[in-house]
Amino acid sequence: YIYAMLDPIFYIDNGSKVAIGGSFGGVIDMFDSFSPKFEYTRRFYEEAREQNIYNISGNFRTSQNTQIRLEYDFKNRFEDKRNYNEDNLKLIFNYYF
């Protein structure tokens, strides 16, 4: 399936930040124990800041109530007339009860 979302954002951290953005992505749900997902997010902050987030992940169902997710994020931010890039790789264990 595919999806699209509108993302209003409000942060409180040494002052407040307000942003508006959107995300769209898809989940390929055709395998019994594996579901890959991709997502793109674009955010516009106050003071002419922008952010792009590219996310790809794979969910591996290991039993009826456990799941392992491998997730990669690439973030590209534009602020103060400069570009900043950030990579994140996460390994997540979910237990559902």
Order of alpha helices (4+ residues) and beta strands (2+ residues): beta-beta-beta-beta-beta-beta
